[in-house]
């Protein structure tokens, strides 16, 4: 409660929540727009649009993180929300598929710039170290809950309106987020200690590459992306073409995956008090591999129906929560407090890099080769990631059942690069 008693943090966090849900609702509406324009080829359109999104996240987010200390941050955040509001407002007016790609590129470039800027502002507003740690966790929880609630809200809205109206609502949401940013007192940024922008952008990634447990997290990112791409990219064609469902049915099937996330989230806090994060996350990877294999088996045998799809989608949602939710705990425990923002920024880019690999597979291969082969390939990628995590993340790395992994401590005679050494 002390965290949310901070006026400026409360307003900025509210802006982030509204922007997150705006992005989530836009994703649902975008899938329906792609189906409206391309029909059976919607998977290709959506896969390409989401690939554009991932390119923007992987390329732009690190660059913004590197230069964010040189920007007027409140004005920058306001402009990013304004750009997103304008782009979303234009989406229902498109008549050509290439229009979607251009607008999504602009939208996701703004979204990719928003997150690292928001993360850079937090430590200047929340000065207490324990509150700052909770602020990072709250941001991660918000992202997780958005994936659950956005499809539910979209399904409820689609019951009474057409999908193009969702764009109007999300545009208004981005404008509200922009006004909340303007009402927040954001201090001027302190210059970074890095002399070159690339040093700052690459610091967190170097830590990932040199730390065994964080290399394991990178492998788990591939598992999450492989399984999640089936849900995000292929749900619209699967529900509309194979199951004969409606627009609202698409949203409800997406919500089934979110329901799995919620069920896992309800039990995880107590589980993580007793079981090491590595065990929970590797278990989640196993669940995701099982979910992707089950999805491929169902379409291969022709047994896919409403019940089977909903069960598999729920399992995938639960597995994603098992992997994603403890990730912040592992990141914080792997470095000193002053290096936490760097590894969070690196995880943001590296996780989206995994999606950049799997989105085209789900979209392009799904349209041209069918779901059986596509989901088998994604299951193989998920299995590869799970095996990589087992090999890269040592079973005994200082974790205890009742707490996080032992932090990496730098030797007194070395610089901060020593933080990246293996646990």
PENOR-V366562 format. One record per residue. RES is the residue in one letter. BURIAL is b if it has 24 or more other C-alpha atoms within 12 Angstrom, else e. D_LAST is the distance of its C-alpha to the last C-alpha in whole Angstrom. Layout:
res=RES burial=BURIAL d_last=D_LAST
res=RES burial=BURIAL d_last=D_LAST
This chain:
res=X burial=e d_last=33
res=X burial=e d_last=32
res=X burial=b d_last=30
res=X burial=e d_last=33
res=X burial=e d_last=36
res=X burial=e d_last=35
res=X burial=e d_last=38
res=X burial=b d_last=36
res=X burial=b d_last=33
res=X burial=b d_last=35
res=X burial=b d_last=37
res=X burial=b d_last=34
res=X burial=b d_last=33
res=X burial=b d_last=36
res=X burial=b d_last=36
res=X burial=b d_last=33
res=X burial=b d_last=34
res=X burial=b d_last=37
res=X burial=b d_last=36
res=X burial=b d_last=34
res=X burial=b d_last=36
res=X burial=b d_last=39
res=X burial=b d_last=36
res=X burial=b d_last=36
res=X burial=b d_last=40
res=X burial=b d_last=40
res=X burial=b d_last=38
res=X burial=b d_last=40
res=X burial=b d_last=43
res=X burial=b d_last=42
res=X burial=b d_last=42
res=X burial=b d_last=46
res=X burial=b d_last=47
res=X burial=b d_last=46
res=X burial=b d_last=48
res=X burial=b d_last=51
res=X burial=b d_last=51
res=X burial=b d_last=50
res=X burial=e d_last=50
res=X burial=b d_last=49
res=X burial=b d_last=47
res=X burial=b d_last=45
res=X burial=b d_last=42
res=X burial=b d_last=42
res=X burial=b d_last=43
res=X burial=b d_last=40
res=X burial=b d_last=37
res=X burial=b d_last=38
res=X burial=b d_last=38
res=X burial=b d_last=35
res=X burial=b d_last=34
res=X burial=b d_last=35
res=X burial=b d_last=33
res=X burial=b d_last=30
res=X burial=b d_last=31
res=X burial=b d_last=32
res=X burial=b d_last=29
res=X burial=b d_last=27
res=X burial=b d_last=29
res=X burial=b d_last=30
res=X burial=b d_last=27
res=X burial=b d_last=25
res=X burial=b d_last=28
res=X burial=b d_last=29
res=X burial=b d_last=26
res=X burial=b d_last=26
res=X burial=b d_last=30
res=X burial=b d_last=30
res=X burial=b d_last=30
res=X burial=e d_last=34
res=X burial=e d_last=35
res=X burial=e d_last=37
res=X burial=b d_last=35
res=X burial=b d_last=38
res=X burial=b d_last=40
res=X burial=b d_last=38
res=X burial=b d_last=36
res=X burial=b d_last=40
res=X burial=b d_last=41
res=X burial=b d_last=38
res=X burial=b d_last=39
res=X burial=b d_last=43
res=X burial=b d_last=42
res=X burial=b d_last=41
res=X burial=b d_last=44
res=X burial=b d_last=46
res=X burial=b d_last=44
res=X burial=b d_last=44
res=X burial=b d_last=48
res=X burial=b d_last=49
res=X burial=b d_last=47
res=X burial=b d_last=50
res=X burial=e d_last=52
res=X burial=e d_last=51
res=X burial=e d_last=53
res=X burial=e d_last=51
res=X burial=b d_last=48
res=X burial=e d_last=47
res=X burial=e d_last=48
res=X burial=b d_last=45
res=X burial=b d_last=42
res=X burial=b d_last=43
res=X burial=b d_last=43
res=X burial=b d_last=40
res=X burial=b d_last=39
res=X burial=b d_last=40
res=X burial=b d_last=39
res=X burial=b d_last=35
res=X burial=b d_last=35
res=X burial=b d_last=36
res=X burial=b d_last=33
res=X burial=b d_last=30
res=X burial=b d_last=31
res=X burial=b d_last=32
res=X burial=b d_last=28
res=X burial=b d_last=26
res=X burial=b d_last=29
res=X burial=b d_last=29
res=X burial=b d_last=25
res=X burial=b d_last=26
res=X burial=b d_last=29
res=X burial=b d_last=27
res=X burial=b d_last=26
res=X burial=b d_last=29
res=X burial=b d_last=31
res=X burial=b d_last=28
res=X burial=e d_last=28
res=X burial=e d_last=26
res=X burial=e d_last=22
res=X burial=e d_last=23
res=X burial=e d_last=25
res=X burial=b d_last=23
res=X burial=b d_last=20
res=X burial=b d_last=23
res=X burial=b d_last=25
res=X burial=b d_last=22
res=X burial=b d_last=22
res=X burial=b d_last=26
res=X burial=b d_last=26
res=X burial=b d_last=24
res=X burial=b d_last=26
res=X burial=b d_last=29
res=X burial=b d_last=28
res=X burial=b d_last=27
res=X burial=b d_last=31
res=X burial=b d_last=32
res=X burial=b d_last=32
res=X burial=b d_last=33
res=X burial=b d_last=36
res=X burial=b d_last=37
res=X burial=b d_last=39
res=X burial=b d_last=41
res=X burial=b d_last=42
res=X burial=b d_last=43
res=X burial=b d_last=45
res=X burial=e d_last=47
res=X burial=b d_last=48
res=X burial=b d_last=49
res=X burial=e d_last=51
res=X burial=e d_last=53
res=X burial=e d_last=53
res=X burial=e d_last=52
res=X burial=b d_last=49
res=X burial=b d_last=50
res=X burial=b d_last=50
res=X burial=b d_last=47
res=X burial=b d_last=46
res=X burial=b d_last=49
res=X burial=b d_last=47
res=X burial=b d_last=43
res=X burial=b d_last=45
res=X burial=b d_last=46
res=X burial=b d_last=43
res=X burial=b d_last=41
res=X burial=b d_last=44
res=X burial=b d_last=43
res=X burial=b d_last=40
res=X burial=b d_last=41
res=X burial=b d_last=43
res=X burial=b d_last=41
res=X burial=b d_last=39
res=X burial=b d_last=42
res=X burial=e d_last=42
res=X burial=b d_last=39
res=X burial=e d_last=39
res=X burial=b d_last=36
res=X burial=e d_last=35
res=X burial=e d_last=35
res=X burial=e d_last=32
res=X burial=e d_last=30
res=X burial=e d_last=30
res=X burial=e d_last=26
res=X burial=e d_last=25
res=X burial=e d_last=25
res=X burial=e d_last=28
res=X burial=e d_last=28
res=X burial=e d_last=27
res=X burial=e d_last=25
res=X burial=e d_last=23
res=X burial=b d_last=22
res=X burial=b d_last=22
res=X burial=b d_last=20
res=X burial=b d_last=17
res=X burial=b d_last=15
res=X burial=b d_last=16
res=X burial=b d_last=14
res=X burial=b d_last=11
res=X burial=b d_last=11
res=X burial=b d_last=12
res=X burial=b d_last=9
res=X burial=b d_last=6
res=X burial=b d_last=7
res=X burial=b d_last=7
res=X burial=b d_last=9
res=X burial=b d_last=11
res=X burial=b d_last=12
res=X burial=b d_last=13
res=X burial=b d_last=16
res=X burial=b d_last=17
res=X burial=b d_last=18
res=X burial=b d_last=20
res=X burial=b d_last=22
res=X burial=b d_last=23
res=X burial=b d_last=24
res=X burial=b d_last=26
res=X burial=b d_last=28
res=X burial=b d_last=29
res=X burial=b d_last=29
res=X burial=b d_last=32
res=X burial=b d_last=34
res=X burial=b d_last=35
res=X burial=b d_last=35
res=X burial=b d_last=37
res=X burial=b d_last=39
res=X burial=b d_last=40
res=X burial=b d_last=43
res=X burial=b d_last=44
res=X burial=b d_last=44
res=X burial=b d_last=45
res=X burial=b d_last=48
res=X burial=b d_last=49
res=X burial=e d_last=48
res=X burial=b d_last=48
res=X burial=e d_last=51
res=X burial=e d_last=50
res=X burial=b d_last=50
res=X burial=b d_last=48
res=X burial=b d_last=47
res=X burial=b d_last=46
res=X burial=b d_last=44
res=X burial=b d_last=42
res=X burial=b d_last=42
res=X burial=b d_last=41
res=X burial=b d_last=38
res=X burial=b d_last=38
res=X burial=b d_last=37
res=X burial=b d_last=34
res=X burial=b d_last=33
res=X burial=b d_last=35
res=X burial=b d_last=32
res=X burial=b d_last=29
res=X burial=b d_last=31
res=X burial=b d_last=32
res=X burial=b d_last=28
res=X burial=b d_last=27
res=X burial=e d_last=30
res=X burial=e d_last=28
res=X burial=b d_last=24
res=X burial=e d_last=24
res=X burial=e d_last=25
res=X burial=e d_last=23
res=X burial=b d_last=20
res=X burial=e d_last=21
res=X burial=e d_last=21
res=X burial=e d_last=18
res=X burial=b d_last=15
res=X burial=b d_last=14
res=X burial=b d_last=13
res=X burial=b d_last=16
res=X burial=b d_last=18
res=X burial=b d_last=17
res=X burial=b d_last=18
res=X burial=b d_last=21
res=X burial=b d_last=22
res=X burial=b d_last=22
res=X burial=b d_last=24
res=X burial=b d_last=26
res=X burial=b d_last=26
res=X burial=b d_last=27
res=X burial=b d_last=30
res=X burial=b d_last=31
res=X burial=b d_last=32
res=X burial=b d_last=33
res=X burial=b d_last=35
res=X burial=b d_last=37
res=X burial=b d_last=37
res=X burial=b d_last=39
res=X burial=b d_last=41
res=X burial=b d_last=43
res=X burial=e d_last=43
res=X burial=e d_last=45
res=X burial=e d_last=47
res=X burial=e d_last=46
res=X burial=b d_last=44
res=X burial=e d_last=46
res=X burial=b d_last=45
res=X burial=e d_last=44
res=X burial=e d_last=42
res=X burial=b d_last=40
res=X burial=b d_last=40
res=X burial=b d_last=38
res=X burial=b d_last=36
res=X burial=b d_last=35
res=X burial=b d_last=34
res=X burial=b d_last=32
res=X burial=b d_last=30
res=X burial=b d_last=30
res=X burial=b d_last=28
res=X burial=b d_last=26
res=X burial=b d_last=25
res=X burial=b d_last=24
res=X burial=b d_last=22
res=X burial=b d_last=20
res=X burial=b d_last=20
res=X burial=b d_last=21
res=X burial=b d_last=17
res=X burial=b d_last=16
res=X burial=b d_last=16
res=X burial=b d_last=14
res=X burial=b d_last=11
res=X burial=b d_last=12
res=X burial=b d_last=13
res=X burial=b d_last=10
res=X burial=b d_last=7
res=X burial=b d_last=9
res=X burial=b d_last=12
res=X burial=b d_last=15
res=X burial=e d_last=17
res=X burial=b d_last=15
res=X burial=b d_last=15
res=X burial=b d_last=19
res=X burial=b d_last=17
res=X burial=b d_last=15
res=X burial=b d_last=17
res=X burial=b d_last=20
res=X burial=b d_last=18
res=X burial=b d_last=17
res=X burial=b d_last=21
res=X burial=b d_last=22
res=X burial=b d_last=20
res=X burial=b d_last=21
res=X burial=b d_last=25
res=X burial=b d_last=24
res=X burial=b d_last=24
res=X burial=b d_last=27
res=X burial=b d_last=29
res=X burial=b d_last=28
res=X burial=b d_last=30
res=X burial=b d_last=32
res=X burial=b d_last=35
res=X burial=b d_last=34
res=X burial=b d_last=35
res=X burial=b d_last=38
res=X burial=b d_last=40
res=X burial=b d_last=39
res=X burial=b d_last=40
res=X burial=b d_last=43
res=X burial=e d_last=44
res=X burial=e d_last=43
res=X burial=b d_last=43
res=X burial=b d_last=41
res=X burial=b d_last=40
res=X burial=b d_last=39
res=X burial=b d_last=37
res=X burial=b d_last=35
res=X burial=b d_last=35
res=X burial=b d_last=33
res=X burial=b d_last=31
res=X burial=b d_last=30
res=X burial=b d_last=29
res=X burial=b d_last=27
res=X burial=b d_last=25
res=X burial=b d_last=25
res=X burial=b d_last=23
res=X burial=b d_last=21
res=X burial=b d_last=20
res=X burial=b d_last=20
res=X burial=b d_last=17
res=X burial=b d_last=15
res=X burial=b d_last=15
res=X burial=e d_last=15
res=X burial=b d_last=12
res=X burial=b d_last=10
res=X burial=b d_last=9
res=X burial=e d_last=11
res=X burial=e d_last=10
res=X burial=b d_last=6
res=X burial=b d_last=7
res=X burial=b d_last=10
res=X burial=e d_last=13
res=X burial=e d_last=17
res=X burial=e d_last=18
res=X burial=b d_last=15
res=X burial=b d_last=12
res=X burial=b d_last=8
res=X burial=b d_last=7
res=X burial=b d_last=7
res=X burial=b d_last=6
res=X burial=b d_last=9
res=X burial=e d_last=11
res=X burial=e d_last=13
res=X burial=e d_last=16
res=X burial=e d_last=18
res=X burial=e d_last=16
res=X burial=e d_last=17
res=X burial=b d_last=15
res=X burial=b d_last=14
res=X burial=b d_last=11
res=X burial=b d_last=9
res=X burial=b d_last=9
res=X burial=b d_last=7
res=X burial=b d_last=4
res=X burial=b d_last=0
